[in-house]
């Protein structure tokens, strides 16, 4: 195999990896949406708790889920565009920080609901 074929093969593998990563963003988003339904609707419906804290935190997971799906699409496009230019696309640090902060807030709120009730 010559250098051109190796380069083309590496590009194909990288694009397929980008597609798999996009699907991982979707899986994560769908999981957050499932947590949204479970925490925001099912738990308050089957237990004797104050509903609104669960609904608020559940809605937060819904927003996070939609965010993961949107960010996944933006990353797919960004990485694909960078590959066409022969470059590397770093994730935006603010985006990574926002996802981290949202996860910490929602995770802490969930732990608080479980530990102290609502």
mmCIF file of the C-alpha atoms, coordinates in Angstrom:
data_MODEL
# 
_entry.id   MODEL 
# 
loop_
_atom_site.group_PDB 
_atom_site.id 
_atom_site.type_symbol 
_atom_site.label_atom_id 
_atom_site.label_alt_id 
_atom_site.label_comp_id 
_atom_site.label_asym_id 
_atom_site.label_entity_id 
_atom_site.label_seq_id 
_atom_site.pdbx_PDB_ins_code 
_atom_site.Cartn_x 
_atom_site.Cartn_y 
_atom_site.Cartn_z 
_atom_site.occupancy 
_atom_site.B_iso_or_equiv 
_atom_site.pdbx_formal_charge 
_atom_site.auth_seq_id 
_atom_site.auth_comp_id 
_atom_site.auth_asym_id 
_atom_site.auth_atom_id 
_atom_site.pdbx_PDB_model_num 
ATOM 1   C CA . UNK A 1 1   ? 0.000   0.000  0.000  1.00 0.00 ? 1   UNK A CA 1 
ATOM 2   C CA . UNK A 1 2   ? 1.454   3.373  -0.900 1.00 0.00 ? 2   UNK A CA 1 
ATOM 3   C CA . UNK A 1 3   ? 1.360   6.593  1.123  1.00 0.00 ? 3   UNK A CA 1 
ATOM 4   C CA . UNK A 1 4   ? -1.699  7.983  -0.691 1.00 0.00 ? 4   UNK A CA 1 
ATOM 5   C CA . UNK A 1 5   ? -3.757  4.875  0.077  1.00 0.00 ? 5   UNK A CA 1 
ATOM 6   C CA . UNK A 1 6   ? -2.663  4.924  3.738  1.00 0.00 ? 6   UNK A CA 1 
ATOM 7   C CA . UNK A 1 7   ? -3.685  8.578  4.028  1.00 0.00 ? 7   UNK A CA 1 
ATOM 8   C CA . UNK A 1 8   ? -7.062  7.925  2.419  1.00 0.00 ? 8   UNK A CA 1 
ATOM 9   C CA . UNK A 1 9   ? -7.623  4.890  4.628  1.00 0.00 ? 9   UNK A CA 1 
ATOM 10  C CA . UNK A 1 10  ? -6.753  6.899  7.759  1.00 0.00 ? 10  UNK A CA 1 
ATOM 11  C CA . UNK A 1 11  ? -9.200  9.598  6.682  1.00 0.00 ? 11  UNK A CA 1 
ATOM 12  C CA . UNK A 1 12  ? -11.961 7.017  6.220  1.00 0.00 ? 12  UNK A CA 1 
ATOM 13  C CA . UNK A 1 13  ? -11.286 5.543  9.668  1.00 0.00 ? 13  UNK A CA 1 
ATOM 14  C CA . UNK A 1 14  ? -11.317 8.988  11.228 1.00 0.00 ? 14  UNK A CA 1 
ATOM 15  C CA . UNK A 1 15  ? -14.617 9.882  9.572  1.00 0.00 ? 15  UNK A CA 1 
ATOM 16  C CA . UNK A 1 16  ? -16.159 6.615  10.765 1.00 0.00 ? 16  UNK A CA 1 
ATOM 17  C CA . UNK A 1 17  ? -14.879 7.327  14.278 1.00 0.00 ? 17  UNK A CA 1 
ATOM 18  C CA . UNK A 1 18  ? -16.482 10.761 14.042 1.00 0.00 ? 18  UNK A CA 1 
ATOM 19  C CA . UNK A 1 19  ? -19.804 9.116  13.149 1.00 0.00 ? 19  UNK A CA 1 
ATOM 20  C CA . UNK A 1 20  ? -19.513 6.729  16.112 1.00 0.00 ? 20  UNK A CA 1 
ATOM 21  C CA . UNK A 1 21  ? -18.786 9.670  18.386 1.00 0.00 ? 21  UNK A CA 1 
ATOM 22  C CA . UNK A 1 22  ? -21.861 11.456 17.042 1.00 0.00 ? 22  UNK A CA 1 
ATOM 23  C CA . UNK A 1 23  ? -23.953 8.415  17.926 1.00 0.00 ? 23  UNK A CA 1 
ATOM 24  C CA . UNK A 1 24  ? -22.436 8.461  21.440 1.00 0.00 ? 24  UNK A CA 1 
ATOM 25  C CA . UNK A 1 25  ? -23.589 12.079 21.841 1.00 0.00 ? 25  UNK A CA 1 
ATOM 26  C CA . UNK A 1 26  ? -27.079 10.907 20.822 1.00 0.00 ? 26  UNK A CA 1 
ATOM 27  C CA . UNK A 1 27  ? -27.029 8.005  23.298 1.00 0.00 ? 27  UNK A CA 1 
ATOM 28  C CA . UNK A 1 28  ? -25.980 10.351 26.064 1.00 0.00 ? 28  UNK A CA 1 
ATOM 29  C CA . UNK A 1 29  ? -28.697 12.836 25.113 1.00 0.00 ? 29  UNK A CA 1 
ATOM 30  C CA . UNK A 1 30  ? -31.368 10.141 25.015 1.00 0.00 ? 30  UNK A CA 1 
ATOM 31  C CA . UNK A 1 31  ? -30.214 8.842  28.400 1.00 0.00 ? 31  UNK A CA 1 
ATOM 32  C CA . UNK A 1 32  ? -30.532 12.324 29.886 1.00 0.00 ? 32  UNK A CA 1 
ATOM 33  C CA . UNK A 1 33  ? -34.038 12.567 28.389 1.00 0.00 ? 33  UNK A CA 1 
ATOM 34  C CA . UNK A 1 34  ? -34.939 9.235  30.002 1.00 0.00 ? 34  UNK A CA 1 
ATOM 35  C CA . UNK A 1 35  ? -33.704 10.553 33.353 1.00 0.00 ? 35  UNK A CA 1 
ATOM 36  C CA . UNK A 1 36  ? -35.833 13.652 32.714 1.00 0.00 ? 36  UNK A CA 1 
ATOM 37  C CA . UNK A 1 37  ? -38.974 11.521 32.409 1.00 0.00 ? 37  UNK A CA 1 
ATOM 38  C CA . UNK A 1 38  ? -38.070 9.256  35.319 1.00 0.00 ? 38  UNK A CA 1 
ATOM 39  C CA . UNK A 1 39  ? -37.114 11.963 37.767 1.00 0.00 ? 39  UNK A CA 1 
ATOM 40  C CA . UNK A 1 40  ? -39.562 14.636 36.624 1.00 0.00 ? 40  UNK A CA 1 
ATOM 41  C CA . UNK A 1 41  ? -42.684 12.532 36.081 1.00 0.00 ? 41  UNK A CA 1 
ATOM 42  C CA . UNK A 1 42  ? -42.423 8.956  37.310 1.00 0.00 ? 42  UNK A CA 1 
ATOM 43  C CA . UNK A 1 43  ? -40.843 9.494  40.745 1.00 0.00 ? 43  UNK A CA 1 
ATOM 44  C CA . UNK A 1 44  ? -43.287 12.224 41.838 1.00 0.00 ? 44  UNK A CA 1 
ATOM 45  C CA . UNK A 1 45  ? -46.177 10.184 40.422 1.00 0.00 ? 45  UNK A CA 1 
ATOM 46  C CA . UNK A 1 46  ? -45.468 7.042  42.441 1.00 0.00 ? 46  UNK A CA 1 
ATOM 47  C CA . UNK A 1 47  ? -44.116 8.496  45.689 1.00 0.00 ? 47  UNK A CA 1 
ATOM 48  C CA . UNK A 1 48  ? -45.392 10.871 48.333 1.00 0.00 ? 48  UNK A CA 1 
ATOM 49  C CA . UNK A 1 49  ? -43.035 13.800 47.724 1.00 0.00 ? 49  UNK A CA 1 
ATOM 50  C CA . UNK A 1 50  ? -43.316 17.457 46.872 1.00 0.00 ? 50  UNK A CA 1 
ATOM 51  C CA . UNK A 1 51  ? -43.508 17.313 43.086 1.00 0.00 ? 51  UNK A CA 1 
ATOM 52  C CA . UNK A 1 52  ? -41.966 20.577 41.951 1.00 0.00 ? 52  UNK A CA 1 
ATOM 53  C CA . UNK A 1 53  ? -38.322 19.928 42.964 1.00 0.00 ? 53  UNK A CA 1 
ATOM 54  C CA . UNK A 1 54  ? -38.340 16.664 41.014 1.00 0.00 ? 54  UNK A CA 1 
ATOM 55  C CA . UNK A 1 55  ? -40.019 18.329 38.046 1.00 0.00 ? 55  UNK A CA 1 
ATOM 56  C CA . UNK A 1 56  ? -37.469 21.163 38.006 1.00 0.00 ? 56  UNK A CA 1 
ATOM 57  C CA . UNK A 1 57  ? -34.446 18.855 38.206 1.00 0.00 ? 57  UNK A CA 1 
ATOM 58  C CA . UNK A 1 58  ? -36.067 16.484 35.693 1.00 0.00 ? 58  UNK A CA 1 
ATOM 59  C CA . UNK A 1 59  ? -36.598 19.368 33.282 1.00 0.00 ? 59  UNK A CA 1 
ATOM 60  C CA . UNK A 1 60  ? -32.935 20.266 33.721 1.00 0.00 ? 60  UNK A CA 1 
ATOM 61  C CA . UNK A 1 61  ? -32.011 16.781 32.543 1.00 0.00 ? 61  UNK A CA 1 
ATOM 62  C CA . UNK A 1 62  ? -34.305 17.304 29.557 1.00 0.00 ? 62  UNK A CA 1 
ATOM 63  C CA . UNK A 1 63  ? -32.486 20.496 28.621 1.00 0.00 ? 63  UNK A CA 1 
ATOM 64  C CA . UNK A 1 64  ? -29.167 18.706 29.086 1.00 0.00 ? 64  UNK A CA 1 
ATOM 65  C CA . UNK A 1 65  ? -30.321 15.862 26.828 1.00 0.00 ? 65  UNK A CA 1 
ATOM 66  C CA . UNK A 1 66  ? -31.347 18.212 24.037 1.00 0.00 ? 66  UNK A CA 1 
ATOM 67  C CA . UNK A 1 67  ? -28.048 20.038 24.535 1.00 0.00 ? 67  UNK A CA 1 
ATOM 68  C CA . UNK A 1 68  ? -26.033 16.833 24.131 1.00 0.00 ? 68  UNK A CA 1 
ATOM 69  C CA . UNK A 1 69  ? -27.820 16.028 20.878 1.00 0.00 ? 69  UNK A CA 1 
ATOM 70  C CA . UNK A 1 70  ? -27.272 19.558 19.523 1.00 0.00 ? 70  UNK A CA 1 
ATOM 71  C CA . UNK A 1 71  ? -23.621 19.660 20.594 1.00 0.00 ? 71  UNK A CA 1 
ATOM 72  C CA . UNK A 1 72  ? -23.062 16.239 19.042 1.00 0.00 ? 72  UNK A CA 1 
ATOM 73  C CA . UNK A 1 73  ? -24.302 17.510 15.713 1.00 0.00 ? 73  UNK A CA 1 
ATOM 74  C CA . UNK A 1 74  ? -22.170 20.644 15.920 1.00 0.00 ? 74  UNK A CA 1 
ATOM 75  C CA . UNK A 1 75  ? -19.095 18.532 16.761 1.00 0.00 ? 75  UNK A CA 1 
ATOM 76  C CA . UNK A 1 76  ? -19.821 16.164 13.874 1.00 0.00 ? 76  UNK A CA 1 
ATOM 77  C CA . UNK A 1 77  ? -19.890 19.103 11.468 1.00 0.00 ? 77  UNK A CA 1 
ATOM 78  C CA . UNK A 1 78  ? -16.863 20.798 13.013 1.00 0.00 ? 78  UNK A CA 1 
ATOM 79  C CA . UNK A 1 79  ? -14.686 17.683 12.922 1.00 0.00 ? 79  UNK A CA 1 
ATOM 80  C CA . UNK A 1 80  ? -15.776 16.823 9.390  1.00 0.00 ? 80  UNK A CA 1 
ATOM 81  C CA . UNK A 1 81  ? -14.979 20.346 8.201  1.00 0.00 ? 81  UNK A CA 1 
ATOM 82  C CA . UNK A 1 82  ? -11.565 20.237 9.900  1.00 0.00 ? 82  UNK A CA 1 
ATOM 83  C CA . UNK A 1 83  ? -10.814 16.876 8.265  1.00 0.00 ? 83  UNK A CA 1 
ATOM 84  C CA . UNK A 1 84  ? -11.547 18.346 4.844  1.00 0.00 ? 84  UNK A CA 1 
ATOM 85  C CA . UNK A 1 85  ? -9.000  21.087 5.577  1.00 0.00 ? 85  UNK A CA 1 
ATOM 86  C CA . UNK A 1 86  ? -6.491  18.613 7.012  1.00 0.00 ? 86  UNK A CA 1 
ATOM 87  C CA . UNK A 1 87  ? -6.767  20.138 10.484 1.00 0.00 ? 87  UNK A CA 1 
ATOM 88  C CA . UNK A 1 88  ? -7.834  19.103 13.983 1.00 0.00 ? 88  UNK A CA 1 
ATOM 89  C CA . UNK A 1 89  ? -11.010 20.520 15.553 1.00 0.00 ? 89  UNK A CA 1 
ATOM 90  C CA . UNK A 1 90  ? -10.664 21.097 19.274 1.00 0.00 ? 90  UNK A CA 1 
ATOM 91  C CA . UNK A 1 91  ? -13.885 21.309 21.281 1.00 0.00 ? 91  UNK A CA 1 
ATOM 92  C CA . UNK A 1 92  ? -14.741 24.808 22.425 1.00 0.00 ? 92  UNK A CA 1 
ATOM 93  C CA . UNK A 1 93  ? -13.559 25.131 26.052 1.00 0.00 ? 93  UNK A CA 1 
ATOM 94  C CA . UNK A 1 94  ? -16.671 27.092 27.034 1.00 0.00 ? 94  UNK A CA 1 
ATOM 95  C CA . UNK A 1 95  ? -18.860 24.305 25.736 1.00 0.00 ? 95  UNK A CA 1 
ATOM 96  C CA . UNK A 1 96  ? -16.969 21.671 27.684 1.00 0.00 ? 96  UNK A CA 1 
ATOM 97  C CA . UNK A 1 97  ? -17.152 23.853 30.808 1.00 0.00 ? 97  UNK A CA 1 
ATOM 98  C CA . UNK A 1 98  ? -20.907 24.391 30.335 1.00 0.00 ? 98  UNK A CA 1 
ATOM 99  C CA . UNK A 1 99  ? -21.569 20.657 30.047 1.00 0.00 ? 99  UNK A CA 1 
ATOM 100 C CA . UNK A 1 100 ? -19.389 19.986 33.094 1.00 0.00 ? 100 UNK A CA 1 
ATOM 101 C CA . UNK A 1 101 ? -21.102 22.674 35.157 1.00 0.00 ? 101 UNK A CA 1 
ATOM 102 C CA . UNK A 1 102 ? -24.573 21.522 34.150 1.00 0.00 ? 102 UNK A CA 1 
ATOM 103 C CA . UNK A 1 103 ? -23.695 17.930 35.017 1.00 0.00 ? 103 UNK A CA 1 
ATOM 104 C CA . UNK A 1 104 ? -22.324 18.940 38.422 1.00 0.00 ? 104 UNK A CA 1 
ATOM 105 C CA . UNK A 1 105 ? -25.396 21.047 39.244 1.00 0.00 ? 105 UNK A CA 1 
ATOM 106 C CA . UNK A 1 106 ? -27.903 18.405 38.119 1.00 0.00 ? 106 UNK A CA 1 
ATOM 107 C CA . UNK A 1 107 ? -25.969 15.563 39.740 1.00 0.00 ? 107 UNK A CA 1 
ATOM 108 C CA . UNK A 1 108 ? -25.762 17.464 43.025 1.00 0.00 ? 108 UNK A CA 1 
ATOM 109 C CA . UNK A 1 109 ? -29.464 18.331 42.868 1.00 0.00 ? 109 UNK A CA 1 
ATOM 110 C CA . UNK A 1 110 ? -30.308 14.679 42.233 1.00 0.00 ? 110 UNK A CA 1 
ATOM 111 C CA . UNK A 1 111 ? -28.200 13.543 45.186 1.00 0.00 ? 111 UNK A CA 1 
ATOM 112 C CA . UNK A 1 112 ? -29.911 16.193 47.313 1.00 0.00 ? 112 UNK A CA 1 
ATOM 113 C CA . UNK A 1 113 ? -33.371 15.009 46.278 1.00 0.00 ? 113 UNK A CA 1 
ATOM 114 C CA . UNK A 1 114 ? -32.490 11.418 47.078 1.00 0.00 ? 114 UNK A CA 1 
ATOM 115 C CA . UNK A 1 115 ? -30.751 12.216 50.372 1.00 0.00 ? 115 UNK A CA 1 
ATOM 116 C CA . UNK A 1 116 ? -33.179 14.792 51.712 1.00 0.00 ? 116 UNK A CA 1 
ATOM 117 C CA . UNK A 1 117 ? -36.410 14.156 49.815 1.00 0.00 ? 117 UNK A CA 1 
ATOM 118 C CA . UNK A 1 118 ? -38.455 16.817 48.156 1.00 0.00 ? 118 UNK A CA 1 
# 
